[in-house]
Amino acid sequence: MRHILSSVILAGLAIMALAVQPAAAGVCLNVKSIKSSEVAKDGTSITFEMKDGKIWRNELAGTCPDAWFNGFAWTVHADTVCDNEPGLRVINSGQVCKLGKFTAMTPAP
């Protein structure tokens, strides 16, 4: 019985380790480090201000027009959101929006 339990625990740990691997050659943001976010009025991008002062912009893979008006909620795994993930759901409409690539932006002086 102990051997079976140990195998189950090891398998679970292996799955958790895979879930936190960074995206291959992509950018992942820690959700807990996001200070604020702003959806473009046309629903094509979201700008994220991080607690460390860095600014990231994500050009969404498609338009997400309801996100600007209704806001959105994250669907995250391991506290990160990465390039090209279906990571957000619009509040009220339920529309699911897929992230595109993150681009580092220069903060205004």
C-alpha positions as CSV (number, residue, x, y, z in Angstrom):
1,M,0.0,0.0,0.0
2,R,2.9,2.4,0.8
3,H,4.5,1.7,-2.5
4,I,1.3,2.6,-4.4
5,L,0.8,5.8,-2.3
6,S,4.4,6.8,-3.0
7,S,3.9,6.2,-6.7
8,V,0.8,8.4,-6.8
9,I,2.6,11.2,-4.9
10,L,5.6,11.1,-7.3
11,A,3.3,11.2,-10.3
12,G,1.4,14.1,-8.8
13,L,4.7,16.0,-8.2
14,A,5.8,15.3,-11.8
15,I,2.6,16.7,-13.2
16,M,2.9,19.9,-11.0
17,A,6.5,20.4,-12.1
18,L,5.4,20.3,-15.8
19,A,2.6,22.9,-15.1
20,V,5.1,25.5,-13.9
21,Q,7.6,25.2,-16.8
22,P,8.1,28.4,-18.7
23,A,6.7,28.6,-22.2
24,A,9.3,27.7,-24.8
25,A,10.9,31.0,-25.9
26,G,7.9,32.9,-24.7
27,V,7.0,35.4,-22.0
28,C,5.0,34.5,-18.9
29,L,3.8,37.1,-16.3
30,N,3.2,36.2,-12.7
31,V,-0.4,37.2,-12.0
32,K,0.4,38.2,-8.4
33,S,2.9,40.8,-9.8
34,I,0.4,42.6,-11.9
35,K,-0.4,46.0,-10.4
36,S,-3.0,47.1,-13.0
37,S,-4.3,46.3,-16.5
38,E,-6.0,48.3,-19.1
39,V,-8.0,46.9,-22.1
40,A,-7.9,48.9,-25.3
41,K,-11.3,50.3,-26.2
42,D,-11.3,48.3,-29.5
43,G,-10.6,45.1,-27.6
44,T,-7.4,44.3,-29.5
45,S,-4.8,44.5,-26.7
46,I,-4.3,44.7,-22.9
47,T,-1.6,46.7,-21.2
48,F,-0.2,45.4,-17.9
49,E,1.6,47.5,-15.3
50,M,3.7,45.3,-13.1
51,K,4.5,46.0,-9.4
52,D,8.2,46.5,-10.4
53,G,7.3,49.3,-12.8
54,K,7.7,47.3,-16.0
55,I,4.9,47.6,-18.6
56,W,3.8,44.7,-20.9
57,R,1.4,44.9,-23.7
58,N,-0.4,41.8,-25.1
59,E,-1.8,41.9,-28.6
60,L,-4.8,39.6,-28.3
61,A,-5.0,36.7,-30.8
62,G,-8.4,38.0,-31.8
63,T,-10.6,40.9,-30.7
64,C,-12.3,40.9,-27.4
65,P,-14.6,43.9,-27.5
66,D,-16.6,43.1,-24.4
67,A,-13.5,43.1,-22.1
68,W,-13.1,46.9,-22.2
69,F,-16.7,47.5,-21.0
70,N,-17.3,44.5,-18.7
71,G,-13.8,43.6,-17.5
72,F,-12.4,40.1,-17.4
73,A,-11.4,37.3,-15.0
74,W,-8.3,35.1,-15.4
75,T,-8.1,31.4,-15.9
76,V,-4.6,30.6,-14.7
77,H,-2.5,27.6,-13.8
78,A,0.5,28.0,-11.5
79,D,-0.1,31.8,-11.0
80,T,1.2,32.7,-14.5
81,V,-0.2,33.8,-17.9
82,C,1.9,33.2,-21.0
83,D,2.0,34.1,-24.6
84,N,-0.8,32.6,-26.7
85,E,-2.8,31.1,-23.9
86,P,-6.6,31.2,-23.7
87,G,-6.3,33.0,-20.5
88,L,-9.2,35.3,-19.8
89,R,-13.0,35.2,-19.7
90,V,-15.1,38.4,-20.1
91,I,-17.3,39.1,-17.1
92,N,-21.1,39.0,-17.9
93,S,-20.8,37.8,-21.6
94,G,-18.6,34.8,-20.8
95,Q,-16.5,35.4,-24.0
96,V,-13.2,33.6,-23.8
97,C,-10.2,35.6,-25.2
98,K,-6.9,34.1,-26.3
99,L,-3.7,36.0,-25.5
100,G,-1.2,36.8,-28.2
101,K,2.4,37.8,-27.7
102,F,3.6,39.9,-24.8
103,T,5.8,42.9,-25.7
104,A,7.8,44.9,-23.2
105,M,6.9,48.6,-23.3
106,T,8.9,51.6,-22.2
107,P,7.2,53.5,-19.4
108,A,6.4,57.2,-20.1
109,P,9.0,59.5,-18.5
